[in-house]
Amino acid sequence: MSGPASVEEYLAAIPPDYRDALEKLRATIKAAAPEAKETISYQMPAFRDHDLLLVSYAAFRDHCSLFPMSKKVIEDNRKELAPYATGKGTLQFGVDAPIPAALVEKIVKARLDENADRRGRRRA
């Protein structure tokens, strides 16, 4: 069984309430990182910042998840993320209780900064 070929294909295959929640999250990420490109990574929607992954997200049986792809970003925002943090790199939320847009924007901006720093180190 192959995974989705596009973000649209992924979203079309999930229940409408999950789709609505993830579409809102997707729009928030796009607004915070307008230059980022959408892709599929590990069979789930993701955003790529030039050559590096930025964040990804997915729907599961009983929740949605945002994956910041950074232990540092999660640790730096531990108090604000406490209601959503369930694993080392996963932020879970219900379709009726999304992560606030301002907090998603903060995560995405921090990831953009991290990626810029990583690219700088690679060139050095």
Steps between C-alpha positions, in 0.01 A plus 500: 500500500647832398455826685347820371668671206399850610371696797165534326479122458585451868235749614235357267543157661431606861164570670358851449544618861866397497542656157357830625733502802805423286404754233495770770839383629632492142385859439667618822828333403481648147442849643798465736730355233374624162818390318481143631398230254246232575598138457425152627755357742457171685157473333371820663477866402810705573657833420853530369713808561742496205692175553377425854171375639320759708194335659256226416151407612257211482165360602473189715207296624424718803712815458706716267871563542747773419864392476737796557799279415702664774552396860644845567190685383281276713726547802526877451119525500433224752251690716285620210514159332431294814132437414602360159835328557460124522832372376847624430406654167122491477236760580153346506168680486135421448304625203295713738802624701771616255837640593455879505608665174740736681678202656522319164647817348755520782604138439531552125704821540733324746543214253576746219772651721640156583511402135671827406762434768553144373544617143751760620702236678503280191649777290769584753 
